[in-house]
């Protein structure tokens, strides 16, 4: 019996991945952290893999801190029960995100934070979209939860960047919210989103 047990233990040690911390099995977070951030859906509209929080670079900038706090507060809200919504978004992107943006990630967050503060102060949302978005103006998207309703002017929520729905369905009509950059949920940068309907 002891010989059998020893054989099992030695076999297990031989097949463990060499890079595992403490010689143990990798956690899901470690495994998914090594996968590309922008994973496609699995064919039935479901995104692959869990959302993995990426560590934030510490910031002493009060605008950046306010932006991060707003994103976290919104993420903690419950979603609206609406079957369809319409949003307008302002995308602040950075180099390497498959947009034309050339700014650094830190510069993008700083710009998003400045624009967020302007919006809180009453700035015109559409004007800021026209002047600053790294998408195309007007940046208006309608989304639905029902696949049967989807069409050229109405996208299925699961067919969009997850941050659109995650933010849009948590906002009241007329309210503005923010999705911070995230490799899976918001891979193109910071989305400042206004719910229109």
N, C-alpha and C positions, 0 to 999 in steps of 0.2 A: 504494500500500500504506500509506504513512504517513498519507494523508488518511483512509483507511478506519479505521485504528487510532485516530486522533484523534476521529473521529465516535463510535466505540464508547465511548471514555473520557468524552466530553462527555455522551453519553446516560446512561451509568451515574451520573455525578455529578448529573445532573438528576433522577434518580428515587430517589436515596438519601433515606431519611427525614431530615428536618431535625434531629431530636433525637438522632441517633445520636452516641455519643461518638467523637471523633476522625474524624468523617465516615465511619465504617465501618458494616458491617452489625451489627445488634444480636445479642448472644449469646442463647442460649436462656434463660439465667438472667435477663437483662434483660427479655426478652419475657414470661416467666412471672411475673416479679415485678410486672408491671403488670396481671395478670389477677386476678379475684376469688380469694381464698384457698380458698373452699369450693366447689370445682368438683364437679359430679355425675359419676357414672360414665357410660361411653359406651354403655350399654345391654347390654353383655355381661359386666358385673361388674368391668370394669377401670377404675380411677381415671384421670382425664385429667391429663396433665402430670406432670412430675417433681416430687418434693418439693424445695422450695427452703428452705434454711436461712435463718431470719430472724435478724438480728443481735441478740445479747443485750445488754441494758443492763448495763453493769458494776455489780457489787455487791460491797460489802465485808462483807456479812452472811454469817457462816460457815454458817448454816443454808441459805441460798439457794445458796451455793457447793457445799455437800454434796448438795443436791437436784439441781443441774445435773450434778454429777459422776456421781451414781447413774444419771441418765437416759442420759448418754453411755456409761457403762460397759455398761449393759444393751443399748443399741443396737448395740454392737460384738460381742455374743454371736451364736452360731449359733442357728437355730430348732430346736425340738423336731420330731420326725417324726410326732407324733400327728395323727390325722385330725380329732379333735374335742377341744375343751377347754371348760372352764367357768371363768369368772372373776367376781369381785365387784369393783366399782370405786367409788371415792370421787372424785367430780368437784368440783374447785374452779374455779369459773368467775368471770367478771367482766362488767361492764356492756358491752353491745354484742355479746355472743356468742349471742344468741337464747335465753338462759336468764333466770331471774328475778333473777340476781345483780346487785347494785348496786355492789359494790366495784370499785376500780380494778384494772388488770392487775398493777401492782406489789404491791398489797395481796393479790391472789389468790396470787401466787407466794410471798409471805412466809408466808401461811397454809398453803399446801401444804408449804412447807419446814418449818414448825413441826410439822405433823401427821406428816410423814415422820420427823422426829426422834423424835416420840412413838412411832411404830410401831417404829422401830429399838430403842427402849427397852422394848418389850414391851407397848405399849398394845393394847387389844382392837380389831381391825379393824372388826368389825361395829358396835361402839358408836360409833366415829368416823364411820362411814358414816351411821348414824342421826342423829348430831348435826350433821354438817357438809356432807353431799353437796348439790350443786346439781342432782342428778338425783333420782330417787325411791328410797327404801329398799325392798328390800335391794340393788338395783343389781347383780343377778346375771344374767349372760348366758352362754348356751352357744353355741359357734360351731363350724362345720364347714368343711372344705375342699371337701366334695363337694356340689355343687348338688342331687343326687338326695336327699340326707338332710335338706336344709333344710325347715323347717316352722314352725309357730307357736311352738314352744319351742326351736328350734335354728336360729340365724341363719347365713347364709352369711358367711364371713369378709369377703368383698369388699363385702357389704352394710352393714357396720358402719364406724364411724369407723376409719381405718387404724391408729391408735395401739392400739386394742384388740388386734388380732391381732399387731401388731409387738411389743407388750410381752408379751401372753399366751403366745405361742408361744416366747418366750425364757425364760420362768420355769419353774422346777420346781414341782411340786404343793406347795402350802403357802407358797411364796415370794411376796414382795411386790416390785413394781417400780413405776417411775414413767415416765410419758410427759409431757414438758414441753409447754407450749402451742406449737402450730405451726399456722399459718394453713391448711394443707392436711391434715396428718396428725392433728392434735389441735385442731380449731378451736373447741372449746367450753371450753378451759382446760387445767388440769393433771389428768391421770387417775392416781390412785394405784390400782394394780391388784393383787389377790391371786388367784393361780391356785388354784382349788378342786379341779379334776379334770383 
